[in-house]
Amino acid sequence: MFSFLDAWQPTVFPAVCFLAWLPVFVLWPAHRTRIFFIGTSIATIFFVAGPILGPGLLLINIGGYVVVELVARAPLARGPLFLLALAALHAGYWACFGLLIPAGYCELLPDYAAGTYVLFSGIGLTFFRLVSYFWERVRRHRPALGFGDYLAYMLFFPQFRHGPIERAHDFVPRLRAARRNWQPRDVAVGLARVALGALVLIGLRQAIRHGVPAAYKNNPYRLLMELFEDPTSLSLPALLLLLHAPAVALYALESASAHLQLGVARAFGVRGSENFRYPFLATNPADVWRRWNITLSFWLRDYAFFPLCRWRALRYVSIVLTFVYAGLLHGLAWRHAVWGVYMGLAVLLSVGLFQRRRAPNAGPAPRPPPLRAALGRVLARVATVHLLCIGGLIFFDPRHAGARVLYHYGRLLLGLVGF
């Protein structure tokens, strides 16, 4: 509908469009803040998403409220009806990966375009927020939100397309009080975060476009796919770059997106949940997920891991199953399941080692010398980043899930020691 937006659709830059409503917000009555956010978010969604996806998203959100409240009031809400509705939500979500991808997303490779479309268009976050509200209402007996509060929570545009994943009963009071607590300083802080996020995103885009050979200028992703297909020509330094660059670029993309979205929300007096906390400083794989996409990690903990832990037979594999589920939420592809098994086993082993060190009958462990402790932390962080980047390689390689690259990597490492 608006061709000038096409190039920015697979990013979070459309969130900046919401800043056009800031002069209206400053003059808006504080007691009608909820109406402001509902009306402006719907208008912005229609403007950015177009005449088909925009109304579709609105209808999905309205229908979701009706379904949740019907199930919550039904006699069998905590039993078969709950599971049936939850399965229907997942089926509808995964069906969206088969939708026709609009202009703007098609420049990506087919293996990534569907997931980027679902997770950057508002479809993905609608699913995550709806499941969260559904679970809280039915399983934890939280009070129903009024329809206006629900719409304000679900449609709040600065965080509509790519998060963070807020919890309805915690976020609605922040939305209601936004205009009353708003100060001019919020605009300055918010715009500073928007500028930082935009600077990183533009820099990342330019680095990808200009950091590749001339033959791949029009499609730099093709170079990545060719290297995944045949990495045997790469030396060890080049292979290490291939192993780590995709995960580092993904972190730059995600953290900058978080800055931009949280900055737009802050300009309107809404303080969102921080989503990243220096994940490359984590000292073990479990610590990574307390720092990377934090709200998604807590979502998975509350709505996947904790329910699985209740079944004793799944106690020792619930971590792995949770990560497999997390991978499949990015698309029904076998490499996502492989990533889930890999990352789940890494986290499970790190948790097991940590618990073994902290065994209750072992007594206090002697403190190592400061220099040795500092060196240990550095090595732990390097090893954790390396494990994380190998997981990224598995996730990004659509044909072999990183198998060929890792095989060549193993050969080069063995060659260093004479094999």
Secondary structure, 3 states (H helix, E strand, C coil): CCHHHHHHCCCCHHHHHHHHHHHHHHHCCHHHHHHHHHHHHHHHHHHHHHHHHHHHHHHHHHHHHHHHHHHHCCCCCCCHHHHHHHHHHHHHHHHHHHCCCCCCCCCCCHHHHHHHHHHHCCHHHHHHHHHHHHHHHHCCCCCCCCHHHHHHHHHCHHHCCCCCCCCHHHHHHHHHCHHHHCCHHHHHHHHHHHHHHHHHHHHHHHHHHHCCCHHHCCCHHHHHHHHHHCCCCCCHHHHHHHHHHHHHHHHHHHHHHHHHHHHHHHHCCCCCCCCCCCHHHCCCHHHHCCCCCHHHHHHHHHHHHHHHHCCHHHCCCHHHHHHHHHHHCCCCCHHHHHHHHHHHHHHHHHHHHHHHHCCCCCCCCCCCCHHHHHHHHHHHHHHHHHHHHHHHHHHHCCCCCCHHHHHHHHHHHHHHCCC
